[in-house]
Each structure stands twice: as structure tokens, then as C-alpha cells.
Amino acid sequence: MDHTSLEAFLAVAETGSFSRAAERLFLTQPAISKRVANLEQSLRVKLFDRIGRDVYLTESGRLLVDRASRILEDIRDARLAVSQVGSDQVGKLSIASSHHIGLHYLGPLLRSLTDQFPEAHLDVQFLESEQTLQAIARRDLELAFITLPTTLPRELRKETLWTDVLEFVVSPDHPLTQRKGKIRLNELVHFRAILPDSQTTTYRLIEQTFQRHHLPLSRTLAVNYLETIRALVASGLGWSLLPHRLIDDSVRVLSVDQVQLKRHLGVIWHQGRTLSRGAEALMAIARSAPAPGDQHRQQASD
């Protein structure tokens, strides 16, 4: 069993086609077929059923898929660890980011990385939280910069890099702005809420807060991007919670009695994966970089 045969097998399994697998690996279809046949011969099992142009995994093939992925990842990790010993170079770095972090945090970090390592090849994907966790668990990505969930699968690790204070906001002409002093949390349930999708970490944080006070979150409009949420709040469609740095003159902050919310942003990685030099360098840059806004405040004080 060799890694080239495993790569061909996985490509066919994932694409469902020998021809598409050949395109993915930049090989000819006969070459893919030969590698899969060699693998079947060495294992003495049939991995695919071929019905016309369709290809289906056999029971043996399904059992091999997960194991083959881990074997190939271990091979890549071994090569990476060996090749980077004593090297000052950074090769390909595959990461994911939430849209919010991508807009407000990631740019300066990647700029610093490429300033240090001009030859670095960056592969940046913008994914939802659940997709990100799955990709890290499969070891398709090295790092992911996201809103950190409270719990993670056992094989994943996390590190907090920034903290967002979340503020209750409404439009300037919202009825709640007429109230003097602090409002109570139960007053918000009578108005529409504009919140992130229910599968996001930020929504779960908000939901848990209302649950602790035995209050429903029933009148909600789900919108994934915080910048869009701000625009809808400003139009008078409802209330929401936004990171302090996103608040501008288009919205008004509500002071809610005995409620203070914050979320933690940071990085996750697979504890069983050997991080590349690029991943380690990017994490070091992120740890030392000021949060957006801090640098501006420092310059103003200077």
C-alpha cells in the first residue's frame, strides 16, 4: 500500500468518478484506474462497485476512507516536520476564518506574515462555525480563527486572542430609546430581535442569557453577518447585540439591567497535527498584535 494509491482511492471516493479524480490529481484516467487496481490487489478486496459510469464504495471501501485520510495526513505531517527542521521558509498555509474576524482582525496579521515570509502561499477560506470545526477535525485546515465555542471536540484545542464586549442596540427612533435609565431584559422580548443564525456560537451565548432569566427568544430574524445586522437595526427593524467596535451613529446602545455579555474570539487547531512553521508564525503574530482600535487609541494618546 503506497500513498499515491491511497490518494487516487480517496479522490475517486470523494468525487464519485474516476475521470473527476484524474482531473483533481492532474493524472490520466488510466493512471487512476491502475493505482486503485494496485491498491485493491494489495489489500485483496474490492473497493468500488462500478455500475455503468457510476462508482460506489463497497463496505471495504467505506472502512478504508477514514483510515486512508489519517494515513495521508500522517505522511504529510511527517514530511512537513522533517522538511522544516532548520528551515526559515514558509510554504502553504491553509486556514479558515469567520467573516467578522476576516474583516476586522485577519488582514494585518496576514500582512505581517507575508512581510516576514514573502514566499508564503496562503489558502484562506471563510466558513461558518460548524463547517470550520469539521474541517479542522478532518485536518483539512491547520488553523481557524472563529468565535470560540464553550466546548470543543476532545481532539481540538483553542486559544483566546481577543474579547468582544457585546452591546444591546436599537435604532435612534426605537420605542426603547425613550426609556430613562436602565431597561429590564424582559422588555426586549416584546420587540423583534435580529440575531445571528441559531447554529452560531454568538446566538447560543445570547440564547443562554435569556434562558437563565426564563425568557423566550421567539420573535427573531436570523441574519449571519454582523454588518448586515447593524444596517437592519439602524432601519428600525428590531434590536440586536453588536460588538462595541461595530457601533456607530446609526444605532443607539441600550443599558440593560444586570446583563453584560462578551464573546471570545481566537484560534483553534487539531492537537494531533504538527503545525507548520507558517502556522506557528501566524499564531505568534496574532498573540502579540493589538486588537483593532487599540492601536488607534495608543496613537491618539501619543
Buried (B, 14 or more C-beta within 10 A) or exposed (E): EEBEBBBBBBBBBEBBBBBBBBEBBEBEBEBBBBBBEBBBEEBEBEBBEEEEEEBEBBEBBEEBBEEBBEBBBBEBBEEBEEEBEEEEEBBEBBBBBBBBBBBBBBEBBBEBBBEBBEEBEBEBBBBBBEEBBEBBBEBBBBBBBBBBBEEBEEEBBBEEBBEBEBBBBBBEEBEBBEEEEEBEBEBBBEBBBBBBEEEBBBBBBBBEBBEEEEBEBEEBEBBBEBEEBBBBBBEEBBBBBBBEBBBEEEBBEBEBEEBEBEBBBBBBBBEEBBBBBBBBBBBEBBEEBEBBEEEEEEEEEE
